[in-house]
Amino acid sequence: MAISAGDLSAQDFSIGANAARRIKLVTADEPVGSALRITVSGGGCSGFQYGFSFDAARNEDDRVFERDGATVVIDEASLDLVRGSEIEFLEDLAGAFFQVRNPQAASSCGCGMSFSIA
């Protein structure tokens, strides 16, 4: 059973207002109960890389965060690497994308999709 954000705090992970709006918009076309799933895996040009997908399934080690009707799911191992982070959605001349603002990241690559921890 996934642990809800009620069991966690905003200090563990937070969802920015723009990200909440975008997640809610995109998941409206997904199966009922879909959430943005954030994973962290080894790789990328800086050591770890973020993965984003939409998923209606919940795993036993998932942690669930919600804001304004938008849901983000992060597995326990990935949460250890993004604890204290905020996800936001940005739109600029370079494009539109989700960005994780991770205070644990000692450095990141130019695209912001991979990072290293000191």
C-alpha positions in Angstrom: 0.0 0.0 0.0 1.4 3.4 -1.0 2.0 6.0 1.7 0.1 9.2 1.2 1.5 12.7 1.5 -0.4 12.9 4.8 2.2 10.6 6.2 5.0 12.7 4.7 5.7 16.4 4.8 6.3 19.1 2.2 9.9 18.9 3.3 10.1 15.4 1.6 8.8 16.6 -1.8 6.6 19.4 -3.1 4.7 20.1 -6.3 4.8 23.6 -7.7 1.6 25.4 -8.9 2.5 25.2 -12.6 3.4 21.5 -12.3 0.1 20.7 -10.6 -1.8 22.4 -13.3 0.1 20.6 -16.1 -0.1 17.2 -14.3 -3.9 17.6 -13.9 -4.3 18.6 -17.5 -2.2 15.7 -18.9 -3.7 13.0 -16.6 -7.2 14.0 -17.7 -6.5 12.0 -20.9 -4.9 9.1 -19.0 -6.7 6.1 -17.2 -8.5 7.0 -14.0 -6.1 7.3 -11.0 -3.1 8.2 -13.2 -0.3 10.2 -11.6 3.1 11.6 -12.7 5.7 8.9 -11.7 9.2 10.3 -11.0 12.0 7.8 -10.9 15.8 8.2 -10.4 18.2 5.8 -12.0 21.9 5.6 -12.5 23.1 7.1 -15.8 23.0 10.3 -17.6 26.0 12.6 -18.0 26.1 13.5 -14.3 25.6 10.1 -12.5 21.8 10.0 -11.9 18.9 10.7 -14.2 15.3 11.6 -13.7 12.6 9.6 -15.4 9.0 10.8 -15.9 6.0 8.7 -16.9 2.2 8.6 -16.2 1.1 5.6 -14.3 -2.2 4.5 -12.7 -0.5 1.6 -10.8 0.7 1.9 -7.2 3.5 -0.2 -5.7 4.0 -1.0 -2.1 7.1 1.3 -1.8 5.4 4.3 -3.6 5.1 7.6 -1.8 2.2 9.7 -3.0 2.2 13.6 -3.1 -0.8 15.7 -4.1 -1.5 19.3 -4.8 -4.7 20.9 -6.2 -5.9 17.5 -7.6 -2.6 16.6 -9.2 -0.8 13.5 -8.0 3.0 12.6 -8.1 4.2 9.1 -7.2 7.8 8.4 -6.2 9.3 5.1 -5.1 11.1 5.0 -1.8 14.6 4.6 -3.3 14.1 7.5 -5.7 12.6 9.6 -2.9 15.9 9.3 -1.0 17.6 11.0 -4.0 15.1 13.8 -4.4 14.1 14.4 -0.8 13.5 18.1 -0.3 12.9 18.8 -4.0 10.2 20.6 -5.8 8.9 19.7 -9.2 7.8 22.6 -11.4 6.6 22.9 -15.0 8.4 25.5 -17.2 7.5 26.9 -20.6 10.0 29.1 -22.4 11.7 29.5 -25.8 13.6 26.3 -25.3 10.4 24.3 -24.8 8.0 23.0 -22.2 9.3 20.6 -19.5 9.1 19.4 -15.9 12.1 20.4 -13.8 13.1 19.0 -10.5 14.7 21.6 -8.2 16.8 19.2 -6.1 18.7 20.7 -3.2 20.8 17.5 -2.9 22.2 17.9 -6.4 25.8 19.0 -6.3 25.9 19.5 -10.1 23.6 18.8 -13.0 24.0 18.6 -16.8 22.9 21.4 -19.1 19.5 19.9 -19.8 18.8 19.4 -16.1 17.7 15.8 -16.6 20.8 14.3 -14.8 22.6 15.2 -11.6 25.2 14.2 -9.1 25.2 14.1 -5.4 28.3 15.2 -3.4 
